[in-house]
Amino acid sequence: MLTHIARCAIHLAGSISLLTTAGSLAAQQDSPPAYLRIAREEVKPGRAGPHVALESAWAHAWEKAKIPGYNMALTTMYGPSEAWWVEGHSSVAEIEEADKAVQAAPGLNDEIDRFAQADAANISRATFLLARYVPDLSNGPDIDVSQMRVWEVLVFQVRPGHEDNFSEAAKLYKTTLGQAKIQAPWATYGVMAGMPGPTYLVFIPHRTLAEIDPATGTGAAIEKAFNEEAGKKLSSLAEGYSSVEDLIFSVNPQMSYLSAEFVARDPKFWARKPAAPRARSQASKPAQ
């Protein structure tokens, strides 16, 4: 993991502790949830505005129905035009229980179907991912998710049989930063379903977009920490990847569905909601 391209991005980091939005959001320091369920939508050109409005109404209805399974919405700043909803859970069984709650909610599934049909005008594709946290390939400490406004997601597609390349690179990167006493946490998730494998997602939080700059702050310190030998080692391990993609997202409070405890951490930011939706738009984001 962490080629020179990824190295520029991995500074700062964090575990989308990430969107630990399902269980431990009330704590000021969030630990990475054991599982992430991610809804990934590709937004059509020129449809970003209508998409946000529709999804905001969907989040409003989801909140009204009090469905378990909080999620945080992210929209791309750099990368393909996409929106992601990231939902954290402690187990697959917990995910199953959340889905049962959706099925049991009176009238909710009809709303979901109606809303999904309307959303077809805004998106070209929807993908649903399930991923599992990999502690050994991640780096602490825990963070306060409520204060993060920008997220980087590094998508590593590894050549079959070369998982050790990724693992060794992650550990080398972690060791190098530890020896240099650089605070740069991140969370690594292995994709279980929804993408060709083996694929790893590395989540990195930032308070501001400026923090991604590799020429200043933590980024510059990381560049300095890697000597020639370590750099060559990372480059050789990168031969085990078929691709590395760096996506940068901004947080969208309007499209997110979060607990009252989480919103209370920074209500000025998280409590921003659009006007009440029209009756025909009151449907909920499905927990797939």
Salt bridges, closest charged atoms under 4 A:
ASP30 OD1 - ARG265 NH2 2.93
GLU41 OE1 - HIS51 NE2 2.71
GLU41 OE2 - LYS285 NZ 2.62
GLU42 OE2 - ARG125 NH1 3.91
GLU55 OE2 - HIS51 NE2 3.27
GLU55 OE2 - LYS285 NZ 3.29
GLU82 OE1 - ARG40 NE 2.77
GLU87 OE2 - ARG37 NH2 2.91
GLU87 OE2 - HIS89 NE2 2.39
GLU94 OE2 - HIS89 ND1 2.83
GLU97 OE2 - LYS100 NZ 3.54
ASP99 OD1 - ARG37 NH1 2.99
ASP119 OD1 - HIS51 NE2 3.96
ASP144 OD1 - ARG265 NH1 2.53
GLU152 OE2 - HIS206 NE2 2.60
GLU168 OE2 - LYS233 NZ 3.06
GLU211 OE1 - HIS206 ND1 3.86
GLU223 OE1 - ARG7 NH1 3.59
GLU228 OE2 - LYS232 NZ 3.23
ASP266 OD2 - ARG149 NH2 2.43
